[in-house]
Amino acid sequence: MIVSGLLPKPEFEPSRLPTEIELGYFAAFLDGEGSIDPGIGPEGHVSISAVLHNSCRRPLDIALELFGGSLKDRPKVENRKLMYYWGIYGKNIIRFLEPILPHLLVKKEQARLALGIAYTYGKQGEPVDNTVKLFRIRIAQEIQKLNQGER
Protein backbone atom coordinates (compact mmCIF):
# COMPACT_ATOMS: atom_id res chain seq x y z
CA MET A 1 0.00 0.00 0.00
CA ILE A 2 1.39 3.43 -0.95
CA VAL A 3 0.35 6.40 1.19
CA SER A 4 1.36 9.93 0.16
CA GLY A 5 3.99 8.49 -2.18
CA LEU A 6 5.74 6.56 0.63
CA LEU A 7 6.08 2.83 0.99
CA PRO A 8 5.22 1.42 4.41
CA LYS A 9 8.25 0.46 6.48
CA PRO A 10 8.63 -3.33 6.42
CA GLU A 11 8.41 -5.19 9.71
CA PHE A 12 11.70 -6.53 10.99
CA GLU A 13 12.20 -10.23 10.34
CA PRO A 14 15.11 -11.79 12.23
CA SER A 15 17.21 -14.23 10.23
CA ARG A 16 17.08 -16.59 13.22
CA LEU A 17 15.97 -16.70 16.85
CA PRO A 18 18.52 -15.93 19.58
CA THR A 19 19.84 -18.80 21.66
CA GLU A 20 19.52 -18.75 25.46
CA ILE A 21 23.27 -18.05 25.62
CA GLU A 22 22.83 -15.03 23.32
CA LEU A 23 19.91 -13.77 25.41
CA GLY A 24 22.08 -13.99 28.54
CA TYR A 25 24.97 -12.35 26.70
CA PHE A 26 22.89 -9.39 25.53
CA ALA A 27 21.31 -9.01 28.97
CA ALA A 28 24.78 -8.82 30.52
CA PHE A 29 25.87 -6.44 27.75
CA LEU A 30 22.93 -4.13 28.49
CA ASP A 31 23.54 -4.40 32.24
CA GLY A 32 27.20 -3.42 31.86
CA GLU A 33 27.72 -1.40 28.68
CA GLY A 34 24.23 -0.30 27.72
CA SER A 35 21.48 2.05 28.69
CA ILE A 36 17.71 2.31 28.72
CA ASP A 37 16.89 5.92 28.07
CA PRO A 38 13.53 7.63 28.25
CA GLY A 39 13.10 11.08 26.75
CA ILE A 40 10.37 13.51 27.69
CA GLY A 41 9.70 16.04 24.96
CA PRO A 42 7.30 18.84 24.27
CA GLU A 43 3.59 18.30 24.74
CA GLY A 44 4.19 15.18 26.84
CA HIS A 45 5.79 13.10 24.09
CA VAL A 46 7.80 10.26 25.67
CA SER A 47 10.38 8.30 23.72
CA ILE A 48 12.20 5.20 24.87
CA SER A 49 15.40 3.56 23.64
CA ALA A 50 17.90 0.87 24.53
CA VAL A 51 21.48 1.43 23.39
CA LEU A 52 24.61 -0.74 23.44
CA HIS A 53 28.04 0.66 22.63
CA ASN A 54 31.41 -0.96 22.17
CA SER A 55 34.67 -0.62 20.27
CA CYS A 56 34.10 -4.11 18.82
CA ARG A 57 31.45 -4.08 16.12
CA ARG A 58 30.76 -7.84 15.92
CA PRO A 59 28.39 -8.19 18.91
CA LEU A 60 26.47 -5.13 17.73
CA ASP A 61 26.10 -6.66 14.26
CA ILE A 62 24.62 -9.72 15.96
CA ALA A 63 22.20 -7.53 17.95
CA LEU A 64 21.13 -5.93 14.67
CA GLU A 65 20.62 -9.37 13.11
CA LEU A 66 18.61 -10.74 16.05
CA PHE A 67 16.58 -7.73 17.20
CA GLY A 68 16.64 -5.11 14.43
CA GLY A 69 17.33 -1.51 15.39
CA SER A 70 20.13 0.56 13.94
CA LEU A 71 23.92 0.61 14.07
CA LYS A 72 26.20 3.62 13.71
CA ASP A 73 29.69 4.64 14.65
CA ARG A 74 30.97 7.70 16.44
CA PRO A 75 33.59 9.65 14.51
CA LYS A 76 37.06 8.58 15.62
CA VAL A 77 38.61 10.76 18.29
CA GLU A 78 42.38 11.09 18.44
CA ASN A 79 43.98 8.53 20.80
CA ARG A 80 40.70 6.65 21.20
CA LYS A 81 39.23 3.57 19.58
CA LEU A 82 36.41 3.88 17.10
CA MET A 83 33.12 3.32 18.97
CA TYR A 84 30.01 1.64 17.58
CA TYR A 85 26.46 2.19 18.82
CA TRP A 86 23.50 -0.12 18.35
CA GLY A 87 20.08 1.17 19.34
CA ILE A 88 16.47 0.15 19.24
CA TYR A 89 13.68 2.66 19.76
CA GLY A 90 10.00 3.08 20.53
CA LYS A 91 7.70 0.11 20.16
CA ASN A 92 10.56 -1.90 18.61
CA ILE A 93 12.27 -2.02 22.01
CA ILE A 94 9.85 -4.85 22.86
CA ARG A 95 11.73 -7.18 20.46
CA PHE A 96 14.88 -6.68 22.51
CA LEU A 97 13.78 -6.26 26.12
CA GLU A 98 11.10 -8.96 26.35
CA PRO A 99 13.39 -11.91 25.55
CA ILE A 100 16.33 -10.71 27.67
CA LEU A 101 14.26 -9.56 30.67
CA PRO A 102 14.60 -12.82 32.66
CA HIS A 103 18.40 -12.62 32.28
CA LEU A 104 18.86 -9.01 33.43
CA LEU A 105 20.35 -8.35 36.86
CA VAL A 106 21.13 -4.62 37.06
CA LYS A 107 18.62 -3.00 34.71
CA LYS A 108 15.68 -5.37 35.11
CA GLU A 109 13.41 -2.74 36.68
CA GLN A 110 14.28 -0.13 34.02
CA ALA A 111 13.55 -2.73 31.32
CA ARG A 112 10.22 -3.68 32.89
CA LEU A 113 9.20 -0.03 33.08
CA ALA A 114 10.43 0.68 29.53
CA LEU A 115 8.27 -2.18 28.27
CA GLY A 116 5.33 -0.55 30.07
CA ILE A 117 5.89 2.57 27.98
CA ALA A 118 6.45 0.64 24.74
CA TYR A 119 3.22 -1.35 25.18
CA THR A 120 1.25 1.93 25.12
CA TYR A 121 2.52 2.94 21.67
CA GLY A 122 -0.04 2.63 18.89
CA LYS A 123 0.36 3.41 15.23
CA GLN A 124 2.51 6.41 14.41
CA GLY A 125 0.44 9.55 14.02
CA GLU A 126 -2.49 8.32 16.12
CA PRO A 127 -3.62 10.81 18.78
CA VAL A 128 -2.57 9.93 22.33
CA ASP A 129 -4.98 10.30 25.23
CA ASN A 130 -3.79 12.61 28.06
CA THR A 131 -4.09 9.78 30.57
CA VAL A 132 -1.64 7.73 28.49
CA LYS A 133 0.71 10.73 28.17
CA LEU A 134 0.71 11.20 31.95
CA PHE A 135 1.32 7.49 32.50
CA ARG A 136 4.27 7.53 30.10
CA ILE A 137 5.75 10.64 31.76
CA ARG A 138 5.46 9.11 35.23
CA ILE A 139 7.11 5.87 34.09
CA ALA A 140 9.86 7.76 32.20
CA GLN A 141 10.64 9.77 35.34
CA GLU A 142 10.88 6.56 37.36
CA ILE A 143 13.38 5.13 34.85
CA GLN A 144 15.40 8.35 35.04
CA LYS A 145 15.54 8.05 38.85
CA LEU A 146 16.68 4.43 38.61
CA ASN A 147 19.33 5.42 36.05
CA GLN A 148 20.65 8.03 38.49
CA GLY A 149 20.82 5.50 41.31
CA GLU A 150 17.94 7.07 43.24
CA ARG A 151 14.97 5.39 44.88
N, C-alpha and C positions, 0 to 999 in steps of 0.2 A: 504494500500500500504506500503510495506517495502522497505526502501531505506538504503543501506549500513548497513543492519542489525538492523536499528532503526525503531521503530514504530512512526508514526507522532503523535505529541502532540494533544490530543483532544481539540476541542474548548470548552470554558467554557459555561456551561448551567446553568443559575441561577435556583434555586428551585422555585422561585417566583419573581414577579416584586416588586420593592420597592414602598411603599405608598408615597404620597406627604409629609406626616409628616416625614418619614424616609429620603426622599431627603433633606428636610430642616434641619433635624438633622445632616446628614453627611456633608452638606454644612457648617453649623455652626461649626462642629467638625474640618473640614479642615481649616476654617478661624481662629479658636482659637488654636488648638492643632496639626495642621498638617503642611505639607510643600509640595511645588511643586518645585522639584529640577532638573534643567538641569545639565548635565555633558558634558564637551567638552574634548574629548580624542584625542589621536594621529590620524593623517591623517584626521582630520575634522569630526571624528565620534561624533555624538551628541546623548546622551541618555536623557530620560525624565522619571521622576517618581513622584508619589504622595504618601506620607507616613502619616499615623496617628499613634500616640503613646499614650499609657495610661497605668495606673496601673490596670485598670479594663479590663479584657479580653472580656467580653460579647459583647460590641459594636463592637469590632474588629472582633469577630466571625460572627456577623451579616454582617459586611462589606464584609467579605470573602464569605459568603453565597450569597449576593446580587450582588457583582461586580467581584468576583474572586480575583486574586492576591495571596499574600502569607502572612503568619503570623508567627512571631518568637518572642522569648523573649530574653531580654538582661540578661546575667548572673547577679544574685542578688549581689548587693553591700551592704556591711555592713551598717546598719542603714538607708537603703533605701528600698522602696517597689520594688518588682519585676515589671519590665516594659515590656509591650508587644508592638510590632510594626507590623502594617499591611501596606503592600505596593503593589502598582500596577505599572507596568513598560511598557515602549515602547508603541506600538500600543494599548495595552490593556487598557491604561489610558483613552481611549475614553469611555469605558464602565462605568467609574466612573465619569469623568468630564462632559460629555455631559448632563446627566440627572440632575446633581446638579447645573450646571452653572447658571440657573435663580435664584437660592436661595443664591448664594454667595454674600457677601458684601465686604469683605476685599481682597480676593485673586481672584476676578473675572477676572481681567486683566491677571494675571499670568496663570489662567486656560485657558482663551481664547487663549493666545499665546502658551501654552503647547499643546493644541489641534491642533494648526497650525503645530507644529512639528510632532505630532503623525499622522496627516493625510498624511504626506509625506512618511511614512514608507511603504515599499513594503514587499515582501517576504524576509525572512532572507536569506542572502547570495547573493542577487541580487546586482549587481554593482549600485553605487549611483553617479549620475551626479554631477559634481563640482558646478553647479548652485544651486542644491538642498542642497549640503553640506554648501555652503556659506549662503543660506537662513536659514538653521537650526542653524548655528553658530550665525548669527545676532539675531535671535529670542531668542536663549538660553542666549545670553548676555543681552538682554532686560529683560528677566525674572530675571536674577541675579541682575540687577540694581533695579528692583522693590522689590526683596527680601531684598535688603540692604536699602530700604527706599529712594533710589535716584530717580530722574526724573526731 
